[in-house]
Amino acid sequence: MKGTPGAAPYILFTLNTIKLDVLPNGRFNLQDMGVPKQGNITIFEDKALLVVTHIAGKEVESQSTATQESIAKIELKVVSQDKIIYIDPKALDPTPVDLKRIATEGASRP
């Protein structure tokens, strides 16, 4: 997403950042455009599907109709061991995004 002249760089950084943590219990934590989301992940051989169940700590069912209609299953396609393509058809910008694995603090692997 491009900003207007004079836009604060940290706001643009937040709007353009996707952070995804896949948990070993079949759940995920996602931050997309600064909005925290949680849900369930189903992993297949060459892709995974994310189903958002909570936005900003509230269940999707308790959100407004507009918010509920703005949510779709998010697809992750495997490109390599360290790279996936993130596809959210209902995102503000639905263009697929390349995600790269980055080591987390205290992890023994990237």
C-alpha positions in Angstrom: 0.0 0.0 0.0 1.4 3.4 -0.9 0.9 6.4 1.3 0.1 10.0 0.6 2.9 12.6 0.8 3.7 13.3 4.4 2.2 10.0 5.8 4.1 8.7 8.8 6.5 5.9 7.8 5.5 3.8 10.9 1.9 3.8 9.8 2.8 2.7 6.3 5.0 0.0 7.7 2.2 -1.3 9.9 -0.3 -1.3 7.0 2.1 -3.2 4.8 3.2 -5.8 7.3 1.8 -9.3 7.7 2.9 -11.4 10.7 1.8 -15.0 10.9 2.6 -17.4 13.8 1.5 -21.0 13.2 1.0 -22.7 16.5 1.5 -26.5 17.1 -2.1 -26.9 18.3 -3.6 -26.2 14.9 -4.2 -22.5 15.5 -2.6 -19.3 14.3 -2.1 -15.7 15.3 -2.1 -13.2 12.4 -1.5 -9.5 12.3 -2.6 -8.0 9.0 -2.7 -4.2 8.5 -2.2 -3.9 12.2 -5.3 -5.9 13.1 -4.8 -9.0 15.2 -6.7 -12.1 14.1 -6.7 -15.6 15.4 -8.1 -18.8 14.1 -7.7 -22.4 12.9 -5.3 -23.7 10.3 -5.7 -26.8 8.2 -2.5 -28.0 6.5 -2.6 -30.0 3.3 0.4 -31.4 1.3 1.1 -28.2 -0.7 -1.1 -25.6 0.9 -2.8 -24.5 4.1 -6.1 -22.8 4.8 -6.6 -20.2 7.6 -10.1 -19.7 9.0 -10.3 -16.6 11.1 -12.4 -17.1 14.2 -11.4 -14.0 16.2 -10.6 -10.4 15.2 -9.1 -8.1 17.9 -10.0 -10.7 20.5 -13.7 -10.9 19.6 -15.4 -13.8 18.0 -16.2 -13.3 14.3 -19.9 -14.1 15.0 -20.1 -11.1 17.4 -18.7 -8.7 14.8 -20.8 -6.5 12.5 -22.2 -7.9 9.3 -19.8 -5.8 7.3 -16.9 -7.2 9.2 -18.2 -10.8 8.8 -18.6 -10.3 5.1 -15.0 -9.0 4.8 -13.6 -12.3 6.0 -12.7 -15.3 3.7 -10.5 -18.3 4.1 -6.9 -17.3 3.6 -4.8 -19.7 1.5 -1.1 -20.3 1.9 0.6 -22.0 -1.0 4.0 -23.6 -0.5 6.8 -22.2 -2.8 9.8 -23.6 -0.9 10.8 -24.6 2.6 11.3 -20.9 3.5 8.7 -19.2 1.4 4.9 -19.3 1.0 2.3 -17.2 -0.9 -0.4 -15.6 1.2 -3.7 -15.2 -0.6 -6.6 -13.3 1.1 -9.4 -12.8 -1.5 -11.2 -10.3 0.8 -8.2 -8.2 1.7 -8.2 -4.5 1.0 -5.5 -5.3 -1.6 -6.1 -9.0 -2.6 -2.8 -9.2 -4.5 -1.0 -12.4 -3.4 1.9 -11.7 -1.0 5.2 -13.6 -0.7 6.0 -14.5 2.9 9.4 -15.5 4.0 10.2 -17.5 7.2 12.1 -15.5 9.8 13.6 -17.1 12.9 11.8 -16.2 16.1 13.6 -15.4 19.3 14.6 -18.5 21.1 13.8 -20.9 18.2 16.3 -23.5 17.2 15.3 -23.2 13.6 14.3 -20.3 11.3 
